[in-house]
Amino acid sequence: MKTKFITLSIIFLMLLGCSDDDYTEIPSNTLEADAYTENQGDIYAGQAVALNGSKSLDKAGKPFQYLWRFKAKPDGSLSELTEETTAKPKFTPDKAGNYSVELKIFNTEFYDTDDLAIAVKDVETPPVQETIIISENITARRHLANVFDDPNKIDYLVTGDIHVTDLLTMDPNVVIAFEENTAMYIDNPGAIITTAAASSFTTFTGMNKVPGYWKGLIINSNSPLNKLDRVTIEYAGGAIAQGMEVATSLGLDNEGRGHLTLVSSIIQYSAAYSVAIEVGATWNTESYNVYRNNNKTLRLPASQLGSLSSLSEFQNNAENIIDVIGDRISTTRETVWSDLYNSSENMQYVVKGTIEVVSGLRILEGLELYMDRDSEINVTQNGYIIALGSTQYPIKFLGRESVDGGYWKGISIMSADMKNELDNVEIHNAGSEIMDGLQFKTAIGLAGAHGAKLKLFSSKIVASGGNGIYVENGAELVRIDQIRFHENQGPAISMAANQVKTLNNATAMEFIGNGHDGVEIFGSQLLNPDRSETIWPALHFGASYLVSGNLSIQSGLKILPGAIFKFAEDKMFGVFPNGYLIAQGTANNKIVFTGASTTKGFWNGIRIQSTSALNLMDHTEVLYAGKTEMPGVSKIASIGLDGDYWANLTIKNSKIAHGHGYGIAFENRNTSMNSDYNMVNVFEDLTLGNVSLP
């Protein structure tokens, strides 16, 4: 209703009597009131009503004021307007019925009004809630909100396999159930996000609470958005889902390079694995997760083991095993493997296949890896391994079974990285087969092709089917100390001549029941490019060197008292022109050169071509030599001096015995020896005699 301004008729008559010169313009009302409600749709009792008069105006641009009032209300209504002198007052109707509201705008001269009629309905009874059926693929963005406040009721029911190819988000407390033998697949370019709440979980469950009732939730999508935060996944793992190799409650498929972050979640009552990640997929875990009452626990590629939180809990699972699948570890950051600190179960990590370390791998104290049949760890040229255990919590590499001949292959190192280090580590039952890039079975192998390096401390190597440690020519055992070798079928250590010097830093090594209790020196040459002198130490507690191939001494060598060298059949110790030999024992601690078998003439002997005045054999024994003639020495002998090179040797306080030829053979008059050699040494049981003169 519009109110118009009415002027007094007398004023009108007075104006008629005025002349044109006395004319005055009559003021007009330029106010226009406009009232409306902001509520959309039906209005119910108890619902706030927002009024709005802000579209009202004065065409002349003058200021004005507002005043709202009820003109009519339902009988018994006590509703009142608030902020009635503003452009936007409110009221809450307390009764159903018709309300009439007037807006008046005014200034010092004029006013205008507008009326609103508002119909208010009784509050309707909300419709009965029902479980929402999901029977078709989700191809557009979808948000799953709670249908029922009761967490025991099912909000959504999946009736068949569902593929999600867009963003699916879910609220806390949502319960989504699955019919028998169904699965949900998150496919590229889709993603799944569950919204976290402190004590509210999103639940994926079976329609029937039976382990293995449905297949599981499978992540094929590589979207970084994929995140399950405070979810419970239960009663799945009944069959192998599409794209997976095994049955699992939660699976990451490698076909789409599945990617997932799992946070503070519970996976329980699986008929198979709780989580299975295929090689090529990736997961991250934040905080810790709980795996309980499952038939199996986890199946992870080695590259993803570092994503398993050490605080994760494993409770009442049928198999307390984490299967670690052979895989390439190749990342821009160092991968860290750690033991579980928060588990009530004694979990076993079982490694299956070959783990290829292409980048850095660090293993923390206390971790125990059970190696499956013929599995191995290969540290490639560009990778490194750091395994730092402690006295209380050593790191253990164990064969899953203990059998003669080794159960798994071992650890091979191709890398020259100085970070390679094993400290307080135990290796059991390795050496089942020869590892790629090596020549012999061994628990630890260092390849020479790329100059592999390793530091080894306070460790134990047990029951290898081959060597304990094998260091190829060109590789380097940078440091070794306090190592125990027990019951290895081959030599405890095999190395080239150039590597024997590293044993000088070893304060203690223990050899018990090995194929050879000590160090094998295979056929090789000793040569220091700077011509510096090399020192070979004695091995304690009855341990000895096994010389399995011909040795070529091309630079200076000093052998310390007590060292024992046992030579394989028909092998020779040669001191060449640029080298020299100082073998200086003591009366109570002799240096011994003997045969690996105490058979007369078992090995060839010591051949001297060097003219060096440093050549010395003092308090030594040379036993069971003289197998065949040595090059440059035409007679069979335990010690032969090559005349073509003007060989020189001082020998005293020594014993030469049980030789198949002469004790000492001089090739010609160009050779030289201390003049009293025949008086200050002992010769026994030599088939051809003590000395062959030129």
C-alpha positions as CSV (number, residue, x, y, z in Angstrom):
1,M,0.0,0.0,0.0
2,K,1.4,3.4,-0.9
3,T,0.5,6.5,1.1
4,K,0.3,9.7,-0.8
5,F,0.8,13.2,0.6
6,I,-2.3,15.4,0.5
7,T,-1.9,19.2,0.6
8,L,-4.5,21.5,2.1
9,S,-7.0,22.9,-0.3
10,I,-6.7,26.4,1.2
11,I,-3.1,26.5,0.3
12,F,-4.0,25.5,-3.3
13,L,-6.6,28.4,-3.4
14,M,-4.1,30.9,-2.1
15,L,-1.7,29.9,-4.8
16,L,-4.3,30.5,-7.5
17,G,-4.4,34.1,-6.4
18,C,-0.8,34.7,-6.8
19,S,0.9,36.3,-9.8
20,D,3.4,34.5,-11.9
21,D,6.1,36.4,-10.1
22,D,5.0,34.8,-6.8
23,Y,5.1,31.2,-8.1
24,T,6.8,28.6,-5.7
25,E,7.5,24.9,-6.7
26,I,5.5,22.4,-4.6
27,P,7.7,19.8,-2.8
28,S,7.0,16.2,-3.9
29,N,7.5,12.9,-2.2
30,T,10.4,11.0,-3.7
31,L,10.5,8.1,-1.2
32,E,9.8,4.5,-2.3
33,A,9.6,1.7,0.2
34,D,10.5,-1.8,-0.9
35,A,10.3,-4.8,1.5
36,Y,11.0,-8.5,0.9
37,T,12.2,-11.6,2.7
38,E,15.5,-13.4,2.1
39,N,14.1,-16.8,2.9
40,Q,13.8,-19.2,0.0
41,G,10.9,-21.7,-0.3
42,D,8.6,-22.6,2.5
43,I,8.9,-21.1,6.0
44,Y,8.3,-23.2,9.1
45,A,7.5,-22.2,12.7
46,G,10.8,-21.9,14.6
47,Q,12.7,-20.9,11.5
48,A,14.4,-17.5,11.5
49,V,13.0,-15.1,8.9
50,A,15.3,-12.4,7.5
51,L,13.6,-9.2,6.2
52,N,15.3,-6.8,3.9
53,G,14.4,-3.2,2.9
54,S,17.7,-2.2,1.4
55,K,16.2,-1.7,-2.0
56,S,14.1,1.2,-0.7
57,L,15.3,4.6,-1.9
58,D,14.8,8.3,-2.1
59,K,14.9,9.4,-5.8
60,A,16.2,12.8,-4.7
61,G,19.1,11.1,-2.9
62,K,18.1,12.4,0.5
63,P,18.7,10.3,3.6
64,F,15.8,8.5,5.3
65,Q,15.1,6.1,8.2
66,Y,13.5,2.7,8.6
67,L,10.8,1.4,10.9
68,W,9.3,-2.1,10.8
69,R,6.3,-3.4,12.7
70,F,3.8,-6.3,12.7
71,K,0.4,-5.3,11.4
72,A,-0.9,-8.8,12.1
73,K,0.2,-12.1,13.7
74,P,-1.5,-15.5,14.4
75,D,-3.5,-15.6,17.6
76,G,-1.2,-16.3,20.5
77,S,2.0,-15.4,18.7
78,L,4.6,-13.7,20.8
79,S,7.1,-13.2,18.0
80,E,8.9,-9.9,18.0
81,L,11.0,-8.1,15.5
82,T,14.7,-7.4,16.3
83,E,16.7,-4.5,14.8
84,E,13.4,-3.0,13.5
85,T,15.0,0.4,12.8
86,T,17.5,-1.1,10.4
87,A,17.3,-2.2,6.8
88,K,17.5,-5.9,7.7
89,P,15.5,-6.9,10.8
90,K,14.7,-10.5,11.8
91,F,12.1,-12.5,13.6
92,T,11.3,-16.1,14.4
93,P,7.7,-17.1,14.0
94,D,6.5,-19.1,16.9
95,K,3.2,-20.1,15.4
96,A,2.0,-21.3,12.1
97,G,-0.3,-18.9,10.3
98,N,-0.2,-15.5,8.4
99,Y,2.1,-12.7,9.5
100,S,1.8,-9.1,8.1
101,V,4.8,-6.9,8.4
102,E,5.0,-3.2,7.4
103,L,8.1,-1.3,6.4
104,K,7.9,2.5,6.8
105,I,10.7,4.8,5.5
106,F,10.6,8.5,6.3
107,N,12.4,11.8,6.5
108,T,11.5,15.2,8.0
109,E,8.9,15.8,5.3
110,F,7.6,12.6,3.8
111,Y,7.2,8.9,4.3
112,D,6.3,5.8,2.3
113,T,5.3,2.2,3.3
114,D,5.3,-1.3,1.9
115,D,3.7,-4.4,3.4
116,L,4.8,-8.1,3.4
117,A,2.5,-11.1,3.9
118,I,4.4,-14.1,5.2
119,A,2.8,-17.6,5.5
120,V,4.3,-19.8,8.1
121,K,3.8,-23.6,8.1
122,D,3.9,-26.2,10.9
123,V,7.2,-28.1,11.2
124,E,7.0,-31.2,9.0
125,T,8.0,-34.6,10.4
126,P,11.3,-35.5,8.5
127,P,11.1,-38.3,6.1
128,V,12.2,-41.8,7.2
129,Q,15.9,-42.3,6.4
130,E,16.9,-45.2,4.3
131,T,20.3,-46.8,3.3
132,I,21.5,-45.4,0.0
133,I,22.3,-48.0,-2.6
134,I,25.4,-47.6,-4.7
135,S,25.1,-49.9,-7.8
136,E,26.7,-47.9,-10.6
137,N,30.2,-46.6,-11.2
138,I,31.0,-43.1,-9.8
139,T,32.0,-41.0,-12.8
140,A,31.3,-37.5,-11.4
141,R,32.4,-35.9,-8.2
142,R,30.5,-37.3,-5.2
143,H,30.4,-36.7,-1.5
144,L,29.2,-39.3,0.9
145,A,27.7,-37.7,4.0
146,N,26.2,-39.4,7.1
147,V,22.7,-40.8,6.6
148,F,22.3,-42.1,10.1
149,D,23.7,-40.7,13.3
150,D,23.7,-44.2,14.7
151,P,27.2,-45.6,13.8
152,N,25.8,-49.1,13.8
153,K,23.6,-48.4,10.8
154,I,24.7,-48.7,7.2
155,D,24.7,-45.4,5.4
156,Y,25.6,-46.8,1.9
157,L,25.4,-50.3,0.5
158,V,27.6,-51.3,-2.5
159,T,25.8,-54.1,-4.4
160,G,28.4,-54.8,-7.1
161,D,32.0,-54.0,-8.2
162,I,32.3,-50.2,-8.3
163,H,34.9,-48.1,-10.2
164,V,35.5,-44.6,-9.1
165,T,36.9,-42.3,-11.9
166,D,36.3,-38.9,-10.2
167,L,36.8,-37.4,-6.8
168,L,35.0,-39.3,-4.0
169,T,35.0,-37.7,-0.6
170,M,33.6,-39.2,2.6
171,D,32.7,-37.7,6.0
172,P,33.6,-39.1,9.4
173,N,31.2,-41.7,10.8
174,V,30.1,-42.8,7.3
175,V,29.5,-46.6,7.2
176,I,29.7,-48.1,3.7
177,A,29.0,-51.8,3.4
178,F,29.6,-54.2,0.6
179,E,27.6,-57.1,-0.7
180,E,29.4,-60.5,-1.0
181,N,32.4,-60.7,-3.3
182,T,32.3,-57.1,-4.3
183,A,35.1,-54.4,-4.4
184,M,35.6,-50.7,-4.9
185,Y,38.3,-49.6,-7.3
186,I,39.7,-46.1,-7.3
187,D,40.9,-45.7,-11.0
188,N,42.7,-42.9,-12.8
189,P,41.9,-40.0,-12.9
190,G,39.8,-40.6,-9.8
191,A,40.8,-40.2,-6.1
192,I,39.4,-40.9,-2.7
193,I,39.6,-38.7,0.4
194,T,38.2,-39.4,3.8
195,T,37.8,-36.5,6.2
196,A,39.4,-37.0,9.6
197,A,37.8,-36.5,13.0
198,A,39.6,-37.1,16.3
199,S,37.5,-40.1,17.4
200,S,35.3,-40.7,14.4
201,F,36.2,-43.3,11.8
202,T,34.9,-43.9,8.3
203,T,34.1,-47.6,8.0
204,F,34.3,-49.9,5.0
205,T,32.7,-53.2,6.0
206,G,30.9,-56.3,4.8
207,M,27.2,-56.6,4.8
208,N,27.8,-59.6,6.9
209,K,30.4,-59.5,9.5
210,V,32.4,-62.5,8.2
211,P,36.1,-62.4,7.3
212,G,36.5,-62.4,3.6
213,Y,32.9,-61.4,2.9
214,W,33.9,-58.8,0.3
215,K,37.0,-58.4,-1.9
216,G,38.4,-55.1,-0.7
217,L,39.3,-51.5,-1.5
218,I,41.8,-51.3,-4.5
219,I,43.7,-48.2,-5.3
220,N,44.7,-48.0,-9.0
221,S,44.8,-44.2,-9.1
222,N,48.2,-42.4,-8.9
223,S,46.6,-39.2,-7.7
224,P,48.4,-37.6,-4.8
225,L,45.0,-36.7,-3.4
226,N,44.3,-40.3,-2.3
227,K,44.2,-40.3,1.4
228,L,42.5,-42.6,4.0
229,D,42.5,-40.8,7.3
230,R,41.0,-42.6,10.3
231,V,39.3,-45.4,8.4
232,T,38.4,-48.9,9.4
233,I,38.5,-51.5,6.7
234,E,37.1,-54.9,7.9
235,Y,35.9,-58.3,6.8
236,A,37.4,-58.1,3.3
237,G,40.1,-60.2,1.5
238,G,37.7,-62.9,0.3
239,A,39.0,-63.2,-3.2
240,I,41.7,-61.7,-5.5
241,A,40.5,-58.4,-6.9
242,Q,41.1,-57.4,-10.4
243,G,44.7,-56.3,-11.0
244,M,46.0,-57.7,-7.8
245,E,48.3,-60.8,-7.3
246,V,46.9,-61.7,-3.9
247,A,43.7,-61.2,-1.9
248,T,43.8,-58.3,0.4
249,S,41.5,-55.8,2.3
250,L,43.4,-52.8,1.0
251,G,45.4,-53.1,-2.2
252,L,47.5,-50.8,-4.4
253,D,47.7,-52.0,-7.9
254,N,50.8,-51.2,-10.1
255,E,48.9,-51.0,-13.4
256,G,47.9,-47.4,-12.6
257,R,50.9,-46.8,-10.3
258,G,48.6,-46.8,-7.3
259,H,49.4,-44.1,-4.7
260,L,47.9,-43.7,-1.2
261,T,48.5,-42.0,2.1
262,L,47.2,-44.1,5.1
263,V,46.8,-42.3,8.4
264,S,45.8,-43.6,11.9
265,S,43.6,-46.3,10.5
266,I,42.5,-49.8,11.5
267,I,42.4,-52.9,9.2
268,Q,40.9,-55.9,10.7
269,Y,39.3,-59.3,10.1
270,S,40.7,-59.9,6.6
271,A,40.6,-63.4,5.3
272,A,43.9,-62.7,3.5
273,Y,46.4,-59.8,3.7
274,S,45.4,-56.6,5.5
275,V,47.4,-54.5,3.0
276,A,49.1,-55.6,-0.3
277,I,51.1,-53.3,-2.4
278,E,52.2,-54.3,-5.9
279,V,55.7,-53.5,-7.2
280,G,55.5,-50.1,-8.8
281,A,52.8,-48.7,-6.5
282,T,53.6,-46.3,-3.6
283,W,52.2,-45.6,-0.2
284,N,52.9,-43.3,2.7
285,T,51.9,-43.7,6.3
286,E,51.5,-40.9,8.8
287,S,51.3,-41.5,12.6
288,Y,50.6,-45.2,13.1
289,N,48.1,-47.8,11.9
290,V,46.6,-50.9,13.5
291,Y,46.5,-54.3,11.8
292,R,44.6,-56.8,13.9
293,N,42.7,-60.1,13.6
294,N,43.8,-60.7,10.0
295,N,44.8,-63.9,8.4
296,K,47.9,-62.3,7.0
297,T,49.5,-58.9,7.7
298,L,51.3,-57.0,5.0
299,R,52.8,-57.6,1.6
300,L,55.1,-54.8,0.5
301,P,57.7,-54.2,-2.1
302,A,61.2,-53.5,-0.6
303,S,61.0,-50.0,-2.0
304,Q,57.9,-49.3,0.2
305,L,59.1,-51.0,3.4
306,G,60.5,-47.6,4.6
307,S,57.0,-46.1,4.5
308,L,55.8,-48.5,7.2
309,S,55.7,-46.6,10.5
310,S,57.8,-48.1,13.3
311,L,54.9,-47.3,15.6
312,S,52.4,-49.5,13.8
313,E,50.6,-52.1,15.9
314,F,50.0,-55.7,15.0
315,Q,47.6,-57.6,17.2
316,N,46.2,-61.2,17.1
317,N,46.9,-61.9,13.4
318,A,47.1,-65.5,12.3
319,E,50.5,-65.0,10.6
320,N,52.9,-62.6,12.2
321,I,54.8,-62.1,8.9
322,I,55.4,-59.0,6.7
323,D,56.2,-60.2,3.2
324,V,58.9,-58.0,1.5
325,I,58.9,-58.5,-2.2
326,G,62.1,-58.1,-4.2
327,D,62.2,-54.7,-5.8
328,R,64.4,-51.7,-6.9
329,I,65.1,-49.2,-4.2
330,S,65.6,-46.0,-6.3
331,T,64.7,-42.7,-4.7
332,T,66.1,-39.2,-4.4
333,R,66.3,-39.6,-0.6
334,E,67.8,-42.3,1.6
335,T,65.4,-45.1,2.3
336,V,65.2,-46.1,6.0
337,W,64.1,-49.5,7.3
338,S,63.4,-49.7,11.0
339,D,62.1,-52.3,13.4
340,L,58.6,-52.1,14.9
341,Y,58.6,-50.6,18.4
342,N,54.9,-50.6,19.2
343,S,53.8,-54.1,18.3
344,S,52.5,-56.7,20.7
345,E,53.5,-59.5,18.3
346,N,56.9,-60.8,17.4
347,M,56.8,-59.9,13.7
348,Q,59.0,-61.4,11.0
349,Y,60.0,-59.6,7.8
350,V,60.3,-62.2,5.1
351,V,62.3,-61.2,2.0
352,K,61.3,-62.9,-1.3
353,G,63.4,-62.4,-4.4
354,T,66.1,-59.9,-5.2
355,I,66.3,-56.5,-3.6
356,E,68.2,-54.1,-5.8
357,V,69.6,-51.1,-4.0
358,V,70.1,-48.3,-6.6
359,S,70.0,-45.4,-4.1
360,G,70.8,-45.2,-0.4
361,L,69.5,-47.8,2.1
362,R,69.9,-47.3,5.9
363,I,68.8,-50.1,8.3
364,L,68.3,-49.2,11.9
365,E,69.1,-51.3,14.9
366,G,67.0,-54.3,15.9
367,L,65.6,-55.1,12.4
368,E,65.6,-58.8,11.6
369,L,65.1,-59.9,8.0
370,Y,64.2,-63.5,7.2
371,M,65.5,-64.3,3.8
372,D,63.5,-66.7,1.6
373,R,65.0,-69.4,-0.6
374,D,67.7,-67.9,-2.9
375,S,66.8,-64.3,-2.1
376,E,69.5,-61.7,-2.1
377,I,70.4,-58.0,-1.6
378,N,72.3,-56.4,-4.4
379,V,73.8,-52.9,-3.8
380,T,74.4,-51.6,-7.3
381,Q,77.1,-49.3,-8.5
382,N,75.1,-46.2,-7.7
383,G,73.6,-47.3,-4.4
384,Y,74.9,-47.8,-0.8
385,I,73.9,-49.7,2.3
386,I,74.3,-48.6,5.9
387,A,73.3,-51.1,8.5
388,L,74.1,-49.9,12.0
389,G,73.0,-52.2,14.7
390,S,74.0,-52.1,18.3
391,T,75.4,-54.6,20.8
392,Q,71.9,-54.9,22.4
393,Y,70.0,-54.7,19.2
394,P,72.0,-56.2,16.3
395,I,70.6,-56.2,12.8
396,K,70.1,-59.8,11.6
397,F,69.9,-61.3,8.1
398,L,68.6,-64.8,8.6
399,G,67.8,-67.7,6.4
400,R,64.1,-68.5,6.8
401,E,65.3,-72.1,7.2
402,S,68.6,-73.3,8.5
403,V,70.1,-75.9,6.0
404,D,73.5,-77.1,5.0
405,G,74.8,-75.3,2.0
406,G,73.1,-72.0,2.7
407,Y,69.4,-71.1,2.2
408,W,69.6,-67.6,0.6
409,K,72.2,-66.1,-1.7
410,G,73.7,-63.2,0.4
411,I,74.6,-59.5,0.1
412,S,76.5,-58.4,-3.0
413,I,78.1,-54.9,-3.2
414,M,79.0,-53.3,-6.5
415,S,79.2,-49.8,-5.1
416,A,82.5,-47.9,-4.4
417,D,80.6,-45.5,-2.1
418,M,82.5,-45.0,1.2
419,K,79.2,-44.9,3.1
420,N,78.9,-48.7,2.7
421,E,79.0,-50.0,6.3
422,L,77.8,-53.0,8.3
423,D,78.2,-52.6,12.0
424,N,76.8,-55.0,14.6
425,V,75.2,-57.2,11.9
426,E,74.6,-60.9,11.9
427,I,74.3,-62.9,8.6
428,H,73.1,-66.5,8.8
429,N,72.6,-69.3,6.3
430,A,73.6,-67.3,3.1
431,G,75.7,-68.5,0.2
432,S,73.2,-70.8,-1.4
433,E,74.1,-69.8,-4.9
434,I,76.6,-67.6,-6.7
435,M,75.3,-64.0,-7.0
436,D,75.4,-62.1,-10.2
437,G,78.7,-60.3,-10.8
438,L,80.7,-62.7,-8.5
439,Q,82.6,-65.9,-9.0
440,F,81.9,-67.8,-5.8
441,K,79.2,-68.5,-3.3
442,T,79.5,-66.1,-0.3
443,A,77.5,-64.4,2.4
444,I,79.0,-61.0,1.6
445,G,80.5,-60.3,-1.8
446,L,82.4,-57.2,-3.0
447,A,82.7,-57.0,-6.8
448,G,86.0,-55.7,-8.3
449,A,84.6,-54.4,-11.5
450,H,83.6,-51.0,-10.0
451,G,85.9,-51.0,-7.0
452,A,83.3,-52.0,-4.4
453,K,84.1,-50.8,-0.9
454,L,82.8,-51.8,2.6
455,K,83.5,-51.2,6.2
456,L,82.7,-54.1,8.5
457,F,82.7,-54.0,12.3
458,S,81.5,-56.1,15.3
459,S,79.6,-58.5,13.2
460,K,79.0,-62.3,12.8
461,I,78.8,-64.4,9.7
462,V,77.4,-67.9,10.3
463,A,76.7,-71.1,8.2
464,S,77.3,-69.7,4.7
465,G,77.2,-72.3,1.9
466,G,80.3,-70.7,0.6
467,N,82.7,-68.0,1.9
468,G,81.9,-65.7,4.7
469,I,83.3,-62.7,2.8
470,Y,84.6,-62.6,-0.7
471,V,86.5,-59.5,-1.9
472,E,87.3,-59.6,-5.6
473,N,90.5,-58.2,-7.0
474,G,89.9,-54.5,-7.4
475,A,87.4,-54.3,-4.5
476,E,88.4,-53.0,-1.1
477,L,87.5,-54.0,2.4
478,V,88.2,-50.6,3.8
479,R,88.1,-51.6,7.4
480,I,87.4,-54.8,9.2
481,D,87.4,-55.4,13.0
482,Q,85.9,-57.8,15.6
483,I,84.2,-60.2,13.2
484,R,83.2,-63.8,14.1
485,F,83.1,-66.4,11.5
486,H,81.3,-69.7,12.5
487,E,80.6,-72.8,10.5
488,N,80.9,-71.3,7.0
489,Q,81.6,-74.0,4.4
490,G,84.2,-72.0,2.5
491,P,87.0,-69.9,3.8
492,A,86.0,-67.2,6.3
493,I,87.4,-64.5,4.1
494,S,88.7,-64.6,0.5
495,M,90.6,-61.7,-0.9
496,A,93.3,-60.6,-3.3
497,A,96.9,-60.0,-2.1
498,N,96.4,-56.3,-2.2
499,Q,93.6,-56.5,0.4
500,V,95.4,-58.5,3.1
501,K,96.9,-55.3,4.5
502,T,93.4,-54.2,5.7
503,L,93.6,-57.0,8.3
504,N,96.2,-55.0,10.2
505,N,93.5,-52.9,11.8
506,A,91.6,-56.0,13.0
507,T,92.1,-56.3,16.8
508,A,90.2,-59.5,17.0
509,M,88.6,-62.0,14.6
510,E,87.1,-65.3,15.6
511,F,87.3,-68.4,13.3
512,I,85.3,-71.5,14.4
513,G,84.4,-74.5,12.2
514,N,84.8,-72.8,8.8
515,G,85.9,-74.6,5.6
516,H,89.1,-72.7,6.2
517,D,89.6,-71.0,9.5
518,G,91.3,-67.9,8.3
519,V,91.8,-65.9,5.2
520,E,92.1,-67.2,1.6
521,I,94.4,-65.3,-0.6
522,F,93.5,-66.3,-4.2
523,G,95.8,-66.0,-7.2
524,S,96.7,-62.3,-7.5
525,Q,99.6,-59.8,-7.3
526,L,100.7,-57.5,-4.6
527,L,101.5,-54.1,-6.1
528,N,101.4,-50.7,-4.4
529,P,101.6,-48.1,-7.1
530,D,103.7,-45.9,-4.8
531,R,106.0,-48.8,-4.1
532,S,105.4,-48.5,-0.4
533,E,105.8,-51.5,1.9
534,T,102.8,-53.7,2.7
535,I,102.4,-55.4,6.0
536,W,100.6,-58.7,6.4
537,P,99.7,-59.6,10.0
538,A,99.5,-62.9,11.7
539,L,96.0,-64.4,12.3
540,H,95.4,-65.3,15.9
541,F,93.9,-68.4,17.7
542,G,95.3,-70.9,15.2
543,A,93.9,-69.2,12.1
544,S,96.0,-69.1,8.9
545,Y,96.2,-67.9,5.4
546,L,95.1,-70.3,2.6
547,V,97.0,-69.4,-0.6
548,S,94.7,-70.9,-3.3
549,G,96.5,-69.4,-6.4
550,N,100.0,-68.2,-7.4
551,L,101.0,-65.0,-5.6
552,S,103.1,-62.4,-7.4
553,I,104.9,-60.0,-5.0
554,Q,105.6,-56.9,-7.1
555,S,106.4,-54.4,-4.3
556,G,107.7,-54.6,-0.8
557,L,106.0,-57.1,1.6
558,K,106.7,-57.5,5.3
559,I,105.1,-60.5,7.1
560,L,104.7,-60.2,10.9
561,P,105.7,-63.0,13.3
562,G,103.3,-65.9,13.8
563,A,101.7,-65.7,10.3
564,I,101.0,-69.1,8.8
565,F,100.5,-69.6,5.0
566,K,99.0,-72.9,3.7
567,F,99.4,-73.3,0.0
568,A,97.0,-75.2,-2.3
569,E,98.4,-77.9,-4.5
570,D,101.0,-76.9,-7.1
571,K,100.8,-73.1,-6.1
572,M,103.8,-70.8,-5.8
573,F,104.9,-67.7,-3.9
574,G,106.9,-65.5,-6.3
575,V,109.0,-62.4,-5.3
576,F,109.4,-60.5,-8.5
577,P,112.2,-58.0,-9.5
578,N,110.5,-54.9,-8.2
579,G,109.4,-56.4,-5.0
580,Y,111.0,-57.7,-1.9
581,L,110.1,-60.1,1.0
582,I,110.8,-59.5,4.7
583,A,109.6,-62.5,6.6
584,Q,111.1,-62.1,10.1
585,G,109.6,-64.2,12.8
586,T,110.9,-64.9,16.3
587,A,112.2,-68.1,18.0
588,N,108.8,-68.5,19.7
589,N,106.7,-67.1,16.9
590,K,107.8,-68.4,13.6
591,I,106.5,-67.5,10.1
592,V,105.4,-70.7,8.4
593,F,105.0,-71.5,4.7
594,T,103.5,-75.0,4.3
595,G,101.1,-77.1,2.2
596,A,97.3,-77.2,2.7
597,S,97.9,-80.9,2.9
598,T,100.9,-82.3,4.8
599,T,102.0,-84.3,1.8
600,K,105.5,-84.2,0.7
601,G,105.9,-81.9,-2.3
602,F,102.3,-80.7,-2.1
603,W,103.0,-77.1,-3.4
604,N,105.6,-75.6,-5.6
605,G,107.6,-73.3,-3.3
606,I,109.1,-69.8,-3.0
607,R,110.6,-68.3,-6.2
608,I,113.0,-65.3,-5.7
609,Q,113.6,-63.1,-8.7
610,S,114.3,-59.9,-6.7
611,T,117.8,-58.5,-6.3
612,S,116.8,-56.4,-3.3
613,A,119.1,-56.5,-0.3
614,L,116.0,-56.4,1.9
615,N,115.0,-59.9,1.1
616,L,115.1,-61.7,4.4
617,M,113.7,-65.0,5.8
618,D,114.4,-65.3,9.5
619,H,112.9,-67.7,11.9
620,T,110.7,-69.2,9.2
621,E,109.7,-72.7,8.1
622,V,109.2,-73.8,4.5
623,L,107.4,-77.2,4.6
624,Y,106.0,-79.7,2.1
625,A,107.0,-77.8,-1.1
626,G,108.8,-78.9,-4.3
627,K,105.8,-80.1,-6.4
628,T,107.3,-79.2,-9.8
629,E,109.9,-76.9,-11.3
630,M,109.3,-73.2,-10.9
631,P,109.7,-70.8,-13.9
632,G,113.3,-69.6,-14.1
633,V,114.5,-72.4,-11.8
634,S,115.4,-75.6,-13.6
635,K,115.4,-77.8,-10.5
636,I,112.6,-78.8,-8.2
637,A,113.1,-77.0,-4.9
638,S,111.3,-75.5,-1.8
639,I,113.1,-72.2,-2.4
640,G,114.5,-71.3,-5.8
641,L,116.7,-68.4,-6.8
642,D,116.3,-67.2,-10.4
643,G,119.7,-66.4,-11.9
644,D,118.4,-64.4,-14.9
645,Y,117.3,-61.7,-12.4
646,W,120.3,-61.9,-10.1
647,A,118.1,-63.1,-7.2
648,N,119.3,-62.4,-3.7
649,L,118.1,-63.7,-0.3
650,T,119.3,-63.8,3.3
651,I,117.9,-66.8,5.1
652,K,118.7,-67.8,8.7
653,N,117.3,-69.5,11.8
654,S,114.9,-71.2,9.4
655,K,113.8,-74.8,8.6
656,I,113.2,-76.3,5.2
657,A,111.7,-79.7,5.4
658,H,109.6,-82.4,3.7
659,G,110.3,-81.2,0.2
660,H,110.0,-83.3,-2.9
661,G,113.1,-81.7,-4.4
662,Y,116.0,-79.7,-3.0
663,G,115.7,-77.4,0.0
664,I,117.3,-74.5,-1.9
665,A,118.2,-74.3,-5.6
666,F,120.5,-71.7,-7.1
667,E,119.8,-71.4,-10.9
668,N,123.3,-70.1,-11.7
669,R,126.2,-68.1,-10.3
670,N,124.3,-64.8,-10.7
671,T,122.3,-65.6,-7.6
672,S,123.4,-64.8,-4.1
673,M,122.7,-65.8,-0.5
674,N,124.3,-65.2,2.9
675,S,127.4,-67.3,3.0
676,D,126.5,-69.2,6.2
677,Y,123.0,-70.3,4.9
678,N,124.1,-73.9,5.2
679,M,125.0,-73.6,8.8
680,V,122.3,-71.3,10.3
681,N,119.3,-73.2,8.9
682,V,117.9,-76.7,9.3
683,F,117.3,-79.0,6.3
684,E,115.1,-82.2,6.8
685,D,113.5,-84.9,4.7
686,L,114.3,-83.4,1.3
687,T,114.1,-85.9,-1.6
688,L,116.9,-84.4,-3.8
689,G,119.1,-83.0,-1.0
690,N,119.6,-79.8,0.9
691,V,121.0,-77.5,-1.7
692,S,121.5,-77.5,-5.4
693,L,124.5,-75.2,-6.3
694,P,125.0,-73.6,-9.7
